[in-house]
Amino acid sequence: MLVSLRRELIFALIILMFGLTPMSAWANDNSKGAEDEVSIPDVVAKVNGVEIKSAPIKFQLSSSMRKGKRPFSPAEKREIVSSLVDKEIVRELVHQEGKATKVEIDSESVEKEFQGVMKPYKDKADFQKALDARGLTEDELRNSIEVDLIAKKLIDDQVRGKVKITDEDVKSYYDSNQEKFFRPESYRAHHIFISIFPPELMKTTPVKELNERREELDKEAKKKIADILAELKSGGDFAELAKKYSHDLGSAPNGGDLDFIYKGVFDPAFDEAVSKLKVGEVSDVVDTSYGYHIIKLGETKPAEQATFDEMKEAIQKHLFLEQAKLKVEKFVQKLRKNATIENLL
């Protein structure tokens, strides 16, 4: 159990610090064209003379754009690209350290990960089409998988046996941070969300054009949400309408279920609308900074203090990650100091 938890946390740490893309996300991403209005050279950086190509940067940028709930400005895109390039630099530094210290990854492990990437595709041709769309070959993907596995092993070596969290540490953190474990009033809501900028349009349309069309798109969004509300009032099923129409791609497949939300997390207009509902009631159209919503209140919970037993495992994870992150940051700083790095953005 402890070994499994440590592996889980180390993987989370690697994702956080290095931005390694989970293979499942790679397999399911279909976005394109997100680098509009951002100039990304074919080679974004060099680490000890080794070139870092732009393909993974463009892919990860596209993924970020697809998941965003609004269009990103060119400045925001450039900031994202800069962060992604830095993470790829760190990734290459760790890879080179792995080679220098003769870290070996067996071919079976690489092949297992590779097959996991292929699994969601209907056949080899469909998979090859996805590779071509990303400007990658099978060999390049296998190499990328090997780099990730080397990074995991090196980081595991930096952390294993060097981070110890005692029961006293956990209890002390809980006692010293009581305010962090106070749960404000919360509610479970479902919503049907219509964005001013529909997700499909955001994938293919430059920010400038979206902004120029904002008034037109806003009118279309208002009409669409009004039509949905009318359908609800005529006896339509809330969950089915959410699945059919909602632009919130995270909650729509679950009938618009947002799970429990603490007051103060969402837009104030959303909280205010919920506060006026009784359990089971449906709101009129709610206008927030994200777009237009119809909200159904499912359940409420009063404010309460979380107990130590409830929070113990989460605190253990938090303290482990904090200590592990410091050790890995020192490791990466040492690699940077001894490397020749050229950022070509």
Secondary structure as the mmCIF struct_conf table of DSSP 4:
data_model
#
loop_
_struct_conf.conf_type_id
_struct_conf.id
_struct_conf.beg_label_comp_id
_struct_conf.beg_label_asym_id
_struct_conf.beg_label_seq_id
_struct_conf.end_label_comp_id
_struct_conf.end_label_asym_id
_struct_conf.end_label_seq_id
HELX_RH_AL_P HELX_RH_AL_P1 LEU A 2 PHE A 18
HELX_LH_PP_P HELX_LH_PP_P1 LEU A 20 PRO A 22
HELX_RH_AL_P HELX_RH_AL_P2 MET A 23 ASN A 28
TURN_TY1_P TURN_TY1_P1 ALA A 34 GLU A 37
BEND BEND1 ASP A 42 ASP A 42
STRN STRN1 VAL A 43 VAL A 47
TURN_TY1_P TURN_TY1_P2 ASN A 48 GLY A 49
STRN STRN2 VAL A 50 LYS A 53
BEND BEND2 SER A 54 SER A 54
HELX_RH_AL_P HELX_RH_AL_P3 ALA A 55 LYS A 67
BEND BEND3 LYS A 69 ARG A 70
HELX_LH_PP_P HELX_LH_PP_P2 PRO A 71 SER A 73
HELX_RH_AL_P HELX_RH_AL_P4 PRO A 74 ALA A 100
TURN_TY1_P TURN_TY1_P3 THR A 101 LYS A 102
HELX_RH_AL_P HELX_RH_AL_P5 SER A 107 MET A 118
TURN_TY1_P TURN_TY1_P4 LYS A 119 PRO A 120
BEND BEND4 TYR A 121 ASP A 123
HELX_RH_AL_P HELX_RH_AL_P6 LYS A 124 ALA A 133
TURN_TY1_P TURN_TY1_P5 ARG A 134 GLY A 135
HELX_RH_AL_P HELX_RH_AL_P7 GLU A 138 VAL A 159
TURN_TY1_P TURN_TY1_P6 ARG A 160 LYS A 162
HELX_RH_AL_P HELX_RH_AL_P8 ASP A 167 SER A 176
TURN_TY1_P TURN_TY1_P7 ASN A 177 ASN A 177
HELX_RH_3T_P HELX_RH_3T_P1 GLN A 178 PHE A 181
STRN STRN3 PHE A 182 ARG A 183
STRN STRN4 SER A 186 SER A 195
BEND BEND5 ILE A 196 PHE A 197
HELX_RH_AL_P HELX_RH_AL_P9 PRO A 199 THR A 204
BEND BEND6 THR A 205 THR A 205
HELX_RH_AL_P HELX_RH_AL_P10 VAL A 207 GLU A 212
TURN_TY1_P TURN_TY1_P8 ARG A 213 ARG A 213
HELX_RH_AL_P HELX_RH_AL_P11 ARG A 214 LYS A 233
TURN_TY1_P TURN_TY1_P9 SER A 234 GLY A 235
HELX_RH_AL_P HELX_RH_AL_P12 PHE A 238 TYR A 245
BEND BEND7 HIS A 247 HIS A 247
TURN_TY1_P TURN_TY1_P10 LEU A 249 SER A 251
HELX_RH_3T_P HELX_RH_3T_P2 ALA A 252 ASN A 254
TURN_TY1_P TURN_TY1_P11 GLY A 255 GLY A 256
STRN STRN5 ASP A 257 TYR A 262
TURN_TY1_P TURN_TY1_P12 LYS A 263 GLY A 264
BEND BEND8 VAL A 265 PHE A 266
HELX_RH_AL_P HELX_RH_AL_P13 PRO A 268 SER A 275
TURN_TY1_P TURN_TY1_P13 LYS A 276 LYS A 276
HELX_LH_PP_P HELX_LH_PP_P3 LEU A 277 LYS A 278
TURN_TY1_P TURN_TY1_P14 VAL A 279 GLY A 280
STRN STRN6 VAL A 282 VAL A 282
STRN STRN7 VAL A 286 THR A 288
TURN_TY1_P TURN_TY1_P15 SER A 289 TYR A 290
STRN STRN8 GLY A 291 LYS A 301
STRN STRN9 GLU A 304 GLN A 305
HELX_LH_PP_P HELX_LH_PP_P4 ALA A 306 THR A 307
HELX_RH_AL_P HELX_RH_AL_P14 PHE A 308 LYS A 337
TURN_TY1_P TURN_TY1_P16 ASN A 338 ASN A 338
BEND BEND9 ALA A 339 ALA A 339
STRN STRN10 ILE A 341 ASN A 343
#
